[in-house]
Amino acid sequence: MLENTGFGRSVEMLQRSMDVSLLRRDVIANNIANADVPNYKRSVINFEATLSRAVEAEDLQPRLLLATTDERHISNDRQTDWRSVQPRRVLDYLSTEKNNGNNVNPEEEFMDAMTNQLTYSLMTQAVNFEFNQVNLVLR
């Protein structure tokens, strides 16, 4: 019912972002738990940048439409639906923090955990604000 409204869209984006935040919390906890394991490589979650590109692409139209004569040709007007964007877990193979090949820096992980928790708190406040606005209208 509310999928095509600004309210529905913002609540769904916040809900998806909160789910990704929970996944990110688990990944950070896993990184901290393996901080002393030799050759362990830390993981990060990529989501927000891909979601942002998908949302921005909805409003943009290509300047030049390419003609396709076969269904296997790639069209330049194909857009990624922001609802189909999934979080990606990425291993950091490029850095090394310790001599044993492990690249987990506990201080950085704790900072990431704190930032993630604050972001989650802000998202819950934003969802609360959205529903308070609906309650004001219904009164």
N, C-alpha and C positions, 0 to 999 in steps of 0.2 A: 504494500500500500504506500509506503513512504520511500521506496527505492529511488524514485526519480526526483526527489525533493532535496533541497540543500541540507535539511535536517537529517534525512536518511543517509545521504552520502557522507556527511561529516561523522555521524555516529558509526557508520560501517568502517570508515577509515580509521577512526580512533580505536574501534574494537580490534581490527586487524593489527594495528600498531601495538596495542597492548598485548596481543598474543605473541607477536614477535619479541616484545620486551621480555616476556616470560621465557621464551626460547633462548634469548640472549643471556638471561640470568643463569640458565642451566649450563650454557657453554662457558661462561665466565667461571662458574663454580667448578666445572670440569678442568679448566685451565689451571685454577689455583690448586686443585687436588693433585694435579700431575706436575707441579712446579719442580719437583726433585727427580723426576723420571728421566733417565738419560735418553737423548735423542727425541724427546717429545716436542712436537711443534704445536704451538697455540692455534686456536681457531677463533674466527670472528664471524659475525653474522652481517651480511649485506642485504639491506632491504629498502631503506629510505630513499636512496638515490635512484633506484630503479622505479620505485613507486612515483617519485617526483617526476621523472622523465615521462612515465606513462600518463600522468595527469596533465602535464603540460602539452603532450602530443595530442590530446583530445581536442584542444582548441586550435591547433595549427593545421592548416591545409597545405599540402605541397604546392610549390610555385609552378612546377611543371609536372603534369601527369604523364607517366610513361605508358605507351601503348603496349599491350600484351596480346600476342597472337596465339599463345598456348597457355593452358592452365598451369603449366610448370614454370612459366616465367614469373619473376619476382616483381611485384608491383610496389611502387613507392608510396602508395596511399594506404597501405595496410597499417593499422594502428594497434598497439597493445592495449587491451582493456585493463584498467587499473585493478579490477577485481581478480584478474588472473596472475598478478605478480606474486611470486612466492619468495620467501626468504631463502638465501643461499648461505650455506656454511662453507667458509673458505679457510684453508690451512695456510699459515704464514711460513713458507719455506725459505724466505729470503734473509731472515735475520737470525742471529745467534746471540743469546744473552750470556750463556755460561760455557765453560770449556767442555762440558759433557754433551754439547749439541742441543741442549734444551734452550728454547727461546722465550720462556715464560718469565716475565718480570712481575713478582707479586704486587709491588707497589702500583704498577700500571693497571693490573687486573683489579685491585681494590678500588682504584679511581674509576675504572670503567663500571664496576659494580655500583658505586655510589651515583655516578651519572645516570646509569640505567634506572636505578631506583627513583631518583628525582624526576626523570622523564616519565616514568610510569605514574608517579603521583600527580604530575601536571596533566597527564592524559585523563586520569580519573576525575580530576577537577573539571576538565573541559567537558567530559561526558555529563557530569553532574550539572554543569551550567546549561548544556543543551536541553536536558530534561526539565530543568527549572524554568527555562524560557517557554517550553510547551505547557507547563503547569500554569504559568502566568496567563497564557492565552486562554486556557480552558476555564479559568476562574471567571 
